[in-house]
């Protein structure tokens, strides 16, 4: 999820740069701020933060077999 957010940040900055706009705040939407935000999101994603749901150790976890189960002659 954080990788998608980083891609959105980089995409918005790219569009703002291509359209040559600063959204009324040139110091807020500069290269170093947007690059830092995008790289922070990518680093958090690579560190395993926000990578999605984990398999729980409770009931219902394990392999799912659809149709015929293997090894059941």
N, CA, C and O atoms as a Maestro MAE file, in Angstrom:
{
 s_m_m2io_version
 :::
 2.0.0
}

f_m_ct {
 s_m_title
 :::
 protein
 m_atom[292] {
  # First column is atom index #
  i_m_mmod_type
  r_m_x_coord
  r_m_y_coord
  r_m_z_coord
  i_m_residue_number
  s_m_chain_name
  s_m_pdb_residue_name
  s_m_pdb_atom_name
  i_m_atomic_number
  :::
  1 25 0.818 -1.189 0.000 1 A "UNK " " N  " 7
  2 3 0.000 0.000 0.000 1 A "UNK " " CA " 6
  3 2 0.872 1.267 0.000 1 A "UNK " " C  " 6
  4 15 0.567 2.250 -0.676 1 A "UNK " " O  " 8
  5 25 1.950 1.215 0.767 2 A "UNK " " N  " 7
  6 3 2.816 2.388 0.806 2 A "UNK " " CA " 6
  7 2 3.554 2.594 -0.510 2 A "UNK " " C  " 6
  8 15 3.872 3.728 -0.870 2 A "UNK " " O  " 8
  9 25 3.829 1.511 -1.230 3 A "UNK " " N  " 7
  10 3 4.466 1.660 -2.539 3 A "UNK " " CA " 6
  11 2 3.521 2.355 -3.512 3 A "UNK " " C  " 6
  12 15 3.962 3.143 -4.349 3 A "UNK " " O  " 8
  13 25 2.237 2.072 -3.407 4 A "UNK " " N  " 7
  14 3 1.249 2.742 -4.256 4 A "UNK " " CA " 6
  15 2 1.173 4.220 -3.892 4 A "UNK " " C  " 6
  16 15 1.082 5.077 -4.770 4 A "UNK " " O  " 8
  17 25 1.212 4.517 -2.589 5 A "UNK " " N  " 7
  18 3 1.195 5.919 -2.152 5 A "UNK " " CA " 6
  19 2 2.433 6.655 -2.655 5 A "UNK " " C  " 6
  20 15 2.346 7.814 -3.061 5 A "UNK " " O  " 8
  21 25 3.587 5.985 -2.629 6 A "UNK " " N  " 7
  22 3 4.801 6.607 -3.145 6 A "UNK " " CA " 6
  23 2 4.675 6.873 -4.641 6 A "UNK " " C  " 6
  24 15 5.092 7.927 -5.123 6 A "UNK " " O  " 8
  25 25 4.104 5.927 -5.373 7 A "UNK " " N  " 7
  26 3 3.904 6.126 -6.808 7 A "UNK " " CA " 6
  27 2 2.961 7.296 -7.076 7 A "UNK " " C  " 6
  28 15 3.166 8.057 -8.022 7 A "UNK " " O  " 8
  29 25 1.938 7.440 -6.253 8 A "UNK " " N  " 7
  30 3 1.005 8.566 -6.407 8 A "UNK " " CA " 6
  31 2 1.721 9.888 -6.136 8 A "UNK " " C  " 6
  32 15 1.521 10.861 -6.863 8 A "UNK " " O  " 8
  33 25 2.553 9.927 -5.095 9 A "UNK " " N  " 7
  34 3 3.301 11.152 -4.782 9 A "UNK " " CA " 6
  35 2 4.215 11.528 -5.938 9 A "UNK " " C  " 6
  36 15 4.250 12.686 -6.357 9 A "UNK " " O  " 8
  37 25 4.962 10.543 -6.459 10 A "UNK " " N  " 7
  38 3 5.850 10.822 -7.580 10 A "UNK " " CA " 6
  39 2 5.061 11.227 -8.821 10 A "UNK " " C  " 6
  40 15 5.506 12.095 -9.573 10 A "UNK " " O  " 8
  41 25 3.905 10.618 -9.050 11 A "UNK " " N  " 7
  42 3 3.078 10.963 -10.208 11 A "UNK " " CA " 6
  43 2 2.522 12.371 -10.119 11 A "UNK " " C  " 6
  44 15 2.514 13.105 -11.107 11 A "UNK " " O  " 8
  45 25 2.055 12.750 -8.928 12 A "UNK " " N  " 7
  46 3 1.539 14.114 -8.758 12 A "UNK " " CA " 6
  47 2 2.645 15.138 -8.969 12 A "UNK " " C  " 6
  48 15 2.441 16.173 -9.604 12 A "UNK " " O  " 8
  49 25 3.815 14.834 -8.426 13 A "UNK " " N  " 7
  50 3 4.921 15.777 -8.616 13 A "UNK " " CA " 6
  51 2 5.325 15.860 -10.092 13 A "UNK " " C  " 6
  52 15 5.630 16.942 -10.594 13 A "UNK " " O  " 8
  53 25 5.326 14.724 -10.778 14 A "UNK " " N  " 7
  54 3 5.681 14.743 -12.196 14 A "UNK " " CA " 6
  55 2 4.688 15.584 -12.997 14 A "UNK " " C  " 6
  56 15 5.086 16.379 -13.848 14 A "UNK " " O  " 8
  57 25 3.399 15.406 -12.722 15 A "UNK " " N  " 7
  58 3 2.393 16.217 -13.421 15 A "UNK " " CA " 6
  59 2 2.544 17.700 -13.093 15 A "UNK " " C  " 6
  60 15 2.422 18.548 -13.976 15 A "UNK " " O  " 8
  61 25 2.807 18.011 -11.837 16 A "UNK " " N  " 7
  62 3 2.987 19.413 -11.454 16 A "UNK " " CA " 6
  63 2 4.215 19.999 -12.145 16 A "UNK " " C  " 6
  64 15 4.213 21.164 -12.544 16 A "UNK " " O  " 8
  65 25 5.247 19.199 -12.284 17 A "UNK " " N  " 7
  66 3 6.453 19.677 -12.951 17 A "UNK " " CA " 6
  67 2 6.222 19.850 -14.449 17 A "UNK " " C  " 6
  68 15 6.668 20.833 -15.041 17 A "UNK " " O  " 8
  69 25 5.521 18.892 -15.059 18 A "UNK " " N  " 7
  70 3 5.268 18.995 -16.497 18 A "UNK " " CA " 6
  71 2 4.321 20.140 -16.829 18 A "UNK " " C  " 6
  72 15 4.479 20.790 -17.863 18 A "UNK " " O  " 8
  73 25 3.344 20.396 -15.974 19 A "UNK " " N  " 7
  74 3 2.397 21.481 -16.213 19 A "UNK " " CA " 6
  75 2 2.929 22.824 -15.722 19 A "UNK " " C  " 6
  76 15 2.280 23.856 -15.895 19 A "UNK " " O  " 8
  77 25 4.113 22.805 -15.109 20 A "UNK " " N  " 7
  78 3 4.789 24.019 -14.643 20 A "UNK " " CA " 6
  79 2 3.913 24.822 -13.688 20 A "UNK " " C  " 6
  80 15 3.744 26.031 -13.848 20 A "UNK " " O  " 8
  81 25 3.361 24.136 -12.697 21 A "UNK " " N  " 7
  82 3 2.555 24.796 -11.678 21 A "UNK " " CA " 6
  83 2 3.158 24.533 -10.313 21 A "UNK " " C  " 6
  84 15 3.907 23.572 -10.141 21 A "UNK " " O  " 8
  85 25 2.846 25.366 -9.349 22 A "UNK " " N  " 7
  86 3 3.368 25.179 -7.998 22 A "UNK " " CA " 6
  87 2 2.244 25.122 -6.966 22 A "UNK " " C  " 6
  88 15 2.512 25.098 -5.764 22 A "UNK " " O  " 8
  89 25 0.992 25.101 -7.419 23 A "UNK " " N  " 7
  90 3 -0.195 25.005 -6.553 23 A "UNK " " CA " 6
  91 2 -0.260 26.148 -5.541 23 A "UNK " " C  " 6
  92 15 -0.880 25.996 -4.488 23 A "UNK " " O  " 8
  93 25 0.353 27.264 -5.830 24 A "UNK " " N  " 7
  94 3 0.317 28.414 -4.939 24 A "UNK " " CA " 6
  95 2 1.274 28.322 -3.770 24 A "UNK " " C  " 6
  96 15 1.301 29.225 -2.933 24 A "UNK " " O  " 8
  97 25 2.056 27.269 -3.684 25 A "UNK " " N  " 7
  98 3 3.005 27.108 -2.576 25 A "UNK " " CA " 6
  99 2 4.314 26.559 -3.128 25 A "UNK " " C  " 6
  100 15 4.558 25.356 -3.043 25 A "UNK " " O  " 8
  101 25 5.163 27.423 -3.694 26 A "UNK " " N  " 7
  102 3 6.386 26.926 -4.338 26 A "UNK " " CA " 6
  103 2 7.368 26.277 -3.367 26 A "UNK " " C  " 6
  104 15 8.149 25.414 -3.770 26 A "UNK " " O  " 8
  105 25 7.343 26.683 -2.080 27 A "UNK " " N  " 7
  106 3 8.267 26.086 -1.121 27 A "UNK " " CA " 6
  107 2 7.781 24.743 -0.613 27 A "UNK " " C  " 6
  108 15 8.577 23.957 -0.098 27 A "UNK " " O  " 8
  109 25 6.493 24.460 -0.744 28 A "UNK " " N  " 7
  110 3 5.954 23.195 -0.261 28 A "UNK " " CA " 6
  111 2 6.109 22.083 -1.299 28 A "UNK " " C  " 6
  112 15 6.434 20.949 -0.945 28 A "UNK " " O  " 8
  113 25 5.883 22.393 -2.561 29 A "UNK " " N  " 7
  114 3 5.933 21.396 -3.621 29 A "UNK " " CA " 6
  115 2 7.214 21.540 -4.432 29 A "UNK " " C  " 6
  116 15 7.150 21.708 -5.650 29 A "UNK " " O  " 8
  117 25 8.364 21.478 -3.792 30 A "UNK " " N  " 7
  118 3 9.615 21.513 -4.525 30 A "UNK " " CA " 6
  119 2 10.170 20.094 -4.633 30 A "UNK " " C  " 6
  120 15 9.615 19.155 -4.063 30 A "UNK " " O  " 8
  121 25 11.260 19.952 -5.364 31 A "UNK " " N  " 7
  122 3 11.779 18.619 -5.646 31 A "UNK " " CA " 6
  123 2 12.215 17.888 -4.385 31 A "UNK " " C  " 6
  124 15 11.900 16.711 -4.211 31 A "UNK " " O  " 8
  125 25 12.928 18.566 -3.515 32 A "UNK " " N  " 7
  126 3 13.470 17.870 -2.347 32 A "UNK " " CA " 6
  127 2 12.372 17.399 -1.400 32 A "UNK " " C  " 6
  128 15 12.492 16.323 -0.815 32 A "UNK " " O  " 8
  129 25 11.309 18.176 -1.235 33 A "UNK " " N  " 7
  130 3 10.217 17.760 -0.364 33 A "UNK " " CA " 6
  131 2 9.485 16.548 -0.927 33 A "UNK " " C  " 6
  132 15 9.234 15.583 -0.206 33 A "UNK " " O  " 8
  133 25 9.144 16.595 -2.205 34 A "UNK " " N  " 7
  134 3 8.395 15.485 -2.802 34 A "UNK " " CA " 6
  135 2 9.261 14.242 -2.923 34 A "UNK " " C  " 6
  136 15 8.764 13.133 -2.725 34 A "UNK " " O  " 8
  137 25 10.532 14.392 -3.240 35 A "UNK " " N  " 7
  138 3 11.419 13.230 -3.321 35 A "UNK " " CA " 6
  139 2 11.611 12.608 -1.948 35 A "UNK " " C  " 6
  140 15 11.637 11.384 -1.823 35 A "UNK " " O  " 8
  141 25 11.744 13.429 -0.924 36 A "UNK " " N  " 7
  142 3 11.892 12.902 0.436 36 A "UNK " " CA " 6
  143 2 10.645 12.147 0.868 36 A "UNK " " C  " 6
  144 15 10.744 11.079 1.472 36 A "UNK " " O  " 8
  145 25 9.475 12.690 0.565 37 A "UNK " " N  " 7
  146 3 8.232 12.017 0.930 37 A "UNK " " CA " 6
  147 2 8.089 10.695 0.193 37 A "UNK " " C  " 6
  148 15 7.730 9.686 0.799 37 A "UNK " " O  " 8
  149 25 8.365 10.689 -1.100 38 A "UNK " " N  " 7
  150 3 8.265 9.460 -1.877 38 A "UNK " " CA " 6
  151 2 9.261 8.411 -1.441 38 A "UNK " " C  " 6
  152 15 8.921 7.232 -1.341 38 A "UNK " " O  " 8
  153 25 10.492 8.829 -1.179 39 A "UNK " " N  " 7
  154 3 11.507 7.871 -0.727 39 A "UNK " " CA " 6
  155 2 11.218 7.363 0.680 39 A "UNK " " C  " 6
  156 15 11.529 6.213 0.993 39 A "UNK " " O  " 8
  157 25 10.630 8.197 1.535 40 A "UNK " " N  " 7
  158 3 10.227 7.743 2.862 40 A "UNK " " CA " 6
  159 2 9.158 6.661 2.756 40 A "UNK " " C  " 6
  160 15 9.231 5.650 3.454 40 A "UNK " " O  " 8
  161 25 8.175 6.861 1.896 41 A "UNK " " N  " 7
  162 3 7.120 5.859 1.718 41 A "UNK " " CA " 6
  163 2 7.692 4.560 1.151 41 A "UNK " " C  " 6
  164 15 7.300 3.473 1.574 41 A "UNK " " O  " 8
  165 25 8.610 4.669 0.202 42 A "UNK " " N  " 7
  166 3 9.233 3.463 -0.343 42 A "UNK " " CA " 6
  167 2 10.073 2.739 0.701 42 A "UNK " " C  " 6
  168 15 10.073 1.509 0.751 42 A "UNK " " O  " 8
  169 25 10.783 3.486 1.532 43 A "UNK " " N  " 7
  170 3 11.588 2.858 2.581 43 A "UNK " " CA " 6
  171 2 10.715 2.153 3.605 43 A "UNK " " C  " 6
  172 15 11.054 1.061 4.060 43 A "UNK " " O  " 8
  173 25 9.601 2.759 3.971 44 A "UNK " " N  " 7
  174 3 8.674 2.103 4.905 44 A "UNK " " CA " 6
  175 2 8.088 0.840 4.297 44 A "UNK " " C  " 6
  176 15 7.910 -0.161 4.991 44 A "UNK " " O  " 8
  177 25 7.787 0.881 3.005 45 A "UNK " " N  " 7
  178 3 7.258 -0.302 2.334 45 A "UNK " " CA " 6
  179 2 8.293 -1.424 2.313 45 A "UNK " " C  " 6
  180 15 7.972 -2.579 2.595 45 A "UNK " " O  " 8
  181 25 9.522 -1.082 1.982 46 A "UNK " " N  " 7
  182 3 10.574 -2.096 1.931 46 A "UNK " " CA " 6
  183 2 10.929 -2.627 3.316 46 A "UNK " " C  " 6
  184 15 11.427 -3.746 3.439 46 A "UNK " " O  " 8
  185 25 10.678 -1.838 4.356 47 A "UNK " " N  " 7
  186 3 10.924 -2.292 5.721 47 A "UNK " " CA " 6
  187 2 9.823 -3.214 6.222 47 A "UNK " " C  " 6
  188 15 9.960 -3.814 7.288 47 A "UNK " " O  " 8
  189 25 8.741 -3.336 5.478 48 A "UNK " " N  " 7
  190 3 7.658 -4.236 5.862 48 A "UNK " " CA " 6
  191 2 6.504 -3.551 6.556 48 A "UNK " " C  " 6
  192 15 5.578 -4.221 7.013 48 A "UNK " " O  " 8
  193 25 6.533 -2.237 6.648 49 A "UNK " " N  " 7
  194 3 5.434 -1.500 7.265 49 A "UNK " " CA " 6
  195 2 4.343 -1.311 6.216 49 A "UNK " " C  " 6
  196 15 4.612 -0.835 5.113 49 A "UNK " " O  " 8
  197 25 3.115 -1.684 6.559 50 A "UNK " " N  " 7
  198 3 2.006 -1.487 5.642 50 A "UNK " " CA " 6
  199 2 2.033 -2.386 4.432 50 A "UNK " " C  " 6
  200 15 1.552 -2.006 3.364 50 A "UNK " " O  " 8
  201 25 2.591 -3.578 4.583 51 A "UNK " " N  " 7
  202 3 2.708 -4.462 3.429 51 A "UNK " " CA " 6
  203 2 1.482 -5.346 3.234 51 A "UNK " " C  " 6
  204 15 1.466 -6.198 2.346 51 A "UNK " " O  " 8
  205 25 0.466 -5.152 4.050 52 A "UNK " " N  " 7
  206 3 -0.760 -5.915 3.880 52 A "UNK " " CA " 6
  207 2 -0.998 -6.847 5.048 52 A "UNK " " C  " 6
  208 15 -0.192 -6.911 5.977 52 A "UNK " " O  " 8
  209 25 -2.103 -7.569 5.003 53 A "UNK " " N  " 7
  210 3 -2.445 -8.454 6.118 53 A "UNK " " CA " 6
  211 2 -1.499 -9.644 6.205 53 A "UNK " " C  " 6
  212 15 -1.048 -10.165 5.186 53 A "UNK " " O  " 8
  213 25 -1.208 -10.059 7.403 54 A "UNK " " N  " 7
  214 3 -0.372 -11.220 7.651 54 A "UNK " " CA " 6
  215 2 -1.261 -12.427 7.898 54 A "UNK " " C  " 6
  216 15 -2.416 -12.287 8.299 54 A "UNK " " O  " 8
  217 25 -0.719 -13.609 7.658 55 A "UNK " " N  " 7
  218 3 -1.459 -14.839 7.938 55 A "UNK " " CA " 6
  219 2 -1.557 -15.002 9.447 55 A "UNK " " C  " 6
  220 15 -0.545 -14.954 10.146 55 A "UNK " " O  " 8
  221 25 -2.757 -15.193 9.944 56 A "UNK " " N  " 7
  222 3 -2.948 -15.339 11.384 56 A "UNK " " CA " 6
  223 2 -2.677 -16.774 11.801 56 A "UNK " " C  " 6
  224 15 -2.742 -17.695 10.986 56 A "UNK " " O  " 8
  225 25 -2.373 -16.952 13.076 57 A "UNK " " N  " 7
  226 3 -2.072 -18.286 13.574 57 A "UNK " " CA " 6
  227 2 -3.327 -18.982 14.103 57 A "UNK " " C  " 6
  228 15 -3.235 -20.101 14.608 57 A "UNK " " O  " 8
  229 25 -4.464 -18.363 14.003 58 A "UNK " " N  " 7
  230 3 -5.699 -18.939 14.521 58 A "UNK " " CA " 6
  231 2 -6.338 -19.908 13.540 58 A "UNK " " C  " 6
  232 15 -5.715 -20.337 12.569 58 A "UNK " " O  " 8
  233 25 -7.578 -20.239 13.809 59 A "UNK " " N  " 7
  234 3 -8.309 -21.179 12.958 59 A "UNK " " CA " 6
  235 2 -8.534 -20.564 11.577 59 A "UNK " " C  " 6
  236 15 -8.706 -19.354 11.432 59 A "UNK " " O  " 8
  237 25 -8.528 -21.417 10.593 60 A "UNK " " N  " 7
  238 3 -8.760 -20.952 9.233 60 A "UNK " " CA " 6
  239 2 -7.498 -20.612 8.487 60 A "UNK " " C  " 6
  240 15 -7.550 -20.312 7.294 60 A "UNK " " O  " 8
  241 25 -6.364 -20.651 9.156 61 A "UNK " " N  " 7
  242 3 -5.123 -20.372 8.447 61 A "UNK " " CA " 6
  243 2 -4.585 -21.669 7.863 61 A "UNK " " C  " 6
  244 15 -5.041 -22.755 8.222 61 A "UNK " " O  " 8
  245 25 -3.647 -21.559 6.995 62 A "UNK " " N  " 7
  246 3 -3.074 -22.738 6.361 62 A "UNK " " CA " 6
  247 2 -3.386 -22.767 4.892 62 A "UNK " " C  " 6
  248 15 -3.906 -21.802 4.332 62 A "UNK " " O  " 8
  249 25 -3.068 -23.872 4.273 63 A "UNK " " N  " 7
  250 3 -3.267 -23.976 2.833 63 A "UNK " " CA " 6
  251 2 -4.719 -24.175 2.496 63 A "UNK " " C  " 6
  252 15 -5.463 -24.833 3.223 63 A "UNK " " O  " 8
  253 25 -5.099 -23.613 1.413 64 A "UNK " " N  " 7
  254 3 -6.465 -23.789 0.913 64 A "UNK " " CA " 6
  255 2 -6.409 -24.731 -0.281 64 A "UNK " " C  " 6
  256 15 -5.597 -24.547 -1.187 64 A "UNK " " O  " 8
  257 25 -7.257 -25.721 -0.279 65 A "UNK " " N  " 7
  258 3 -7.332 -26.652 -1.403 65 A "UNK " " CA " 6
  259 2 -8.705 -26.527 -2.032 65 A "UNK " " C  " 6
  260 15 -9.726 -26.670 -1.359 65 A "UNK " " O  " 8
  261 25 -8.722 -26.265 -3.294 66 A "UNK " " N  " 7
  262 3 -9.973 -26.159 -4.021 66 A "UNK " " CA " 6
  263 2 -10.116 -27.398 -4.888 66 A "UNK " " C  " 6
  264 15 -9.189 -27.771 -5.606 66 A "UNK " " O  " 8
  265 25 -11.263 -28.024 -4.823 67 A "UNK " " N  " 7
  266 3 -11.456 -29.263 -5.569 67 A "UNK " " CA " 6
  267 2 -10.905 -30.428 -4.779 67 A "UNK " " C  " 6
  268 15 -11.083 -30.500 -3.562 67 A "UNK " " O  " 8
  269 25 -10.253 -31.322 -5.448 68 A "UNK " " N  " 7
  270 3 -9.723 -32.525 -4.824 68 A "UNK " " CA " 6
  271 2 -8.429 -32.235 -4.101 68 A "UNK " " C  " 6
  272 15 -7.536 -31.596 -4.657 68 A "UNK " " O  " 8
  273 25 -8.316 -32.695 -2.870 69 A "UNK " " N  " 7
  274 3 -7.103 -32.452 -2.084 69 A "UNK " " CA " 6
  275 2 -6.015 -33.383 -2.533 69 A "UNK " " C  " 6
  276 15 -6.292 -34.546 -2.826 69 A "UNK " " O  " 8
  277 25 -4.779 -32.918 -2.599 70 A "UNK " " N  " 7
  278 3 -3.672 -33.781 -2.998 70 A "UNK " " CA " 6
  279 2 -3.371 -34.824 -1.910 70 A "UNK " " C  " 6
  280 15 -3.503 -34.554 -0.716 70 A "UNK " " O  " 8
  281 25 -2.968 -36.008 -2.350 71 A "UNK " " N  " 7
  282 3 -2.603 -37.071 -1.405 71 A "UNK " " CA " 6
  283 2 -3.771 -37.850 -0.875 71 A "UNK " " C  " 6
  284 15 -3.591 -38.686 0.011 71 A "UNK " " O  " 8
  285 25 -4.941 -37.618 -1.368 72 A "UNK " " N  " 7
  286 3 -6.133 -38.349 -0.913 72 A "UNK " " CA " 6
  287 2 -6.591 -39.306 -2.003 72 A "UNK " " C  " 6
  288 15 -7.635 -39.088 -2.618 72 A "UNK " " O  " 8
  289 25 -5.846 -40.336 -2.244 73 A "UNK " " N  " 7
  290 3 -6.053 -41.326 -3.280 73 A "UNK " " CA " 6
  291 2 -7.421 -41.701 -3.530 73 A "UNK " " C  " 6
  292 15 -7.684 -42.537 -4.395 73 A "UNK " " O  " 8
  :::
 }
 m_bond[291] {
  # First column is bond index #
  i_m_from
  i_m_to
  i_m_order
  :::
  1 1 2 1
  2 2 3 1
  3 3 4 2
  4 3 5 1
  5 5 6 1
  6 6 7 1
  7 7 8 2
  8 7 9 1
  9 9 10 1
  10 10 11 1
  11 11 12 2
  12 11 13 1
  13 13 14 1
  14 14 15 1
  15 15 16 2
  16 15 17 1
  17 17 18 1
  18 18 19 1
  19 19 20 2
  20 19 21 1
  21 21 22 1
  22 22 23 1
  23 23 24 2
  24 23 25 1
  25 25 26 1
  26 26 27 1
  27 27 28 2
  28 27 29 1
  29 29 30 1
  30 30 31 1
  31 31 32 2
  32 31 33 1
  33 33 34 1
  34 34 35 1
  35 35 36 2
  36 35 37 1
  37 37 38 1
  38 38 39 1
  39 39 40 2
  40 39 41 1
  41 41 42 1
  42 42 43 1
  43 43 44 2
  44 43 45 1
  45 45 46 1
  46 46 47 1
  47 47 48 2
  48 47 49 1
  49 49 50 1
  50 50 51 1
  51 51 52 2
  52 51 53 1
  53 53 54 1
  54 54 55 1
  55 55 56 2
  56 55 57 1
  57 57 58 1
  58 58 59 1
  59 59 60 2
  60 59 61 1
  61 61 62 1
  62 62 63 1
  63 63 64 2
  64 63 65 1
  65 65 66 1
  66 66 67 1
  67 67 68 2
  68 67 69 1
  69 69 70 1
  70 70 71 1
  71 71 72 2
  72 71 73 1
  73 73 74 1
  74 74 75 1
  75 75 76 2
  76 75 77 1
  77 77 78 1
  78 78 79 1
  79 79 80 2
  80 79 81 1
  81 81 82 1
  82 82 83 1
  83 83 84 2
  84 83 85 1
  85 85 86 1
  86 86 87 1
  87 87 88 2
  88 87 89 1
  89 89 90 1
  90 90 91 1
  91 91 92 2
  92 91 93 1
  93 93 94 1
  94 94 95 1
  95 95 96 2
  96 95 97 1
  97 97 98 1
  98 98 99 1
  99 99 100 2
  100 99 101 1
  101 101 102 1
  102 102 103 1
  103 103 104 2
  104 103 105 1
  105 105 106 1
  106 106 107 1
  107 107 108 2
  108 107 109 1
  109 109 110 1
  110 110 111 1
  111 111 112 2
  112 111 113 1
  113 113 114 1
  114 114 115 1
  115 115 116 2
  116 115 117 1
  117 117 118 1
  118 118 119 1
  119 119 120 2
  120 119 121 1
  121 121 122 1
  122 122 123 1
  123 123 124 2
  124 123 125 1
  125 125 126 1
  126 126 127 1
  127 127 128 2
  128 127 129 1
  129 129 130 1
  130 130 131 1
  131 131 132 2
  132 131 133 1
  133 133 134 1
  134 134 135 1
  135 135 136 2
  136 135 137 1
  137 137 138 1
  138 138 139 1
  139 139 140 2
  140 139 141 1
  141 141 142 1
  142 142 143 1
  143 143 144 2
  144 143 145 1
  145 145 146 1
  146 146 147 1
  147 147 148 2
  148 147 149 1
  149 149 150 1
  150 150 151 1
  151 151 152 2
  152 151 153 1
  153 153 154 1
  154 154 155 1
  155 155 156 2
  156 155 157 1
  157 157 158 1
  158 158 159 1
  159 159 160 2
  160 159 161 1
  161 161 162 1
  162 162 163 1
  163 163 164 2
  164 163 165 1
  165 165 166 1
  166 166 167 1
  167 167 168 2
  168 167 169 1
  169 169 170 1
  170 170 171 1
  171 171 172 2
  172 171 173 1
  173 173 174 1
  174 174 175 1
  175 175 176 2
  176 175 177 1
  177 177 178 1
  178 178 179 1
  179 179 180 2
  180 179 181 1
  181 181 182 1
  182 182 183 1
  183 183 184 2
  184 183 185 1
  185 185 186 1
  186 186 187 1
  187 187 188 2
  188 187 189 1
  189 189 190 1
  190 190 191 1
  191 191 192 2
  192 191 193 1
  193 193 194 1
  194 194 195 1
  195 195 196 2
  196 195 197 1
  197 197 198 1
  198 198 199 1
  199 199 200 2
  200 199 201 1
  201 201 202 1
  202 202 203 1
  203 203 204 2
  204 203 205 1
  205 205 206 1
  206 206 207 1
  207 207 208 2
  208 207 209 1
  209 209 210 1
  210 210 211 1
  211 211 212 2
  212 211 213 1
  213 213 214 1
  214 214 215 1
  215 215 216 2
  216 215 217 1
  217 217 218 1
  218 218 219 1
  219 219 220 2
  220 219 221 1
  221 221 222 1
  222 222 223 1
  223 223 224 2
  224 223 225 1
  225 225 226 1
  226 226 227 1
  227 227 228 2
  228 227 229 1
  229 229 230 1
  230 230 231 1
  231 231 232 2
  232 231 233 1
  233 233 234 1
  234 234 235 1
  235 235 236 2
  236 235 237 1
  237 237 238 1
  238 238 239 1
  239 239 240 2
  240 239 241 1
  241 241 242 1
  242 242 243 1
  243 243 244 2
  244 243 245 1
  245 245 246 1
  246 246 247 1
  247 247 248 2
  248 247 249 1
  249 249 250 1
  250 250 251 1
  251 251 252 2
  252 251 253 1
  253 253 254 1
  254 254 255 1
  255 255 256 2
  256 255 257 1
  257 257 258 1
  258 258 259 1
  259 259 260 2
  260 259 261 1
  261 261 262 1
  262 262 263 1
  263 263 264 2
  264 263 265 1
  265 265 266 1
  266 266 267 1
  267 267 268 2
  268 267 269 1
  269 269 270 1
  270 270 271 1
  271 271 272 2
  272 271 273 1
  273 273 274 1
  274 274 275 1
  275 275 276 2
  276 275 277 1
  277 277 278 1
  278 278 279 1
  279 279 280 2
  280 279 281 1
  281 281 282 1
  282 282 283 1
  283 283 284 2
  284 283 285 1
  285 285 286 1
  286 286 287 1
  287 287 288 2
  288 287 289 1
  289 289 290 1
  290 290 291 1
  291 291 292 2
  :::
 }
}
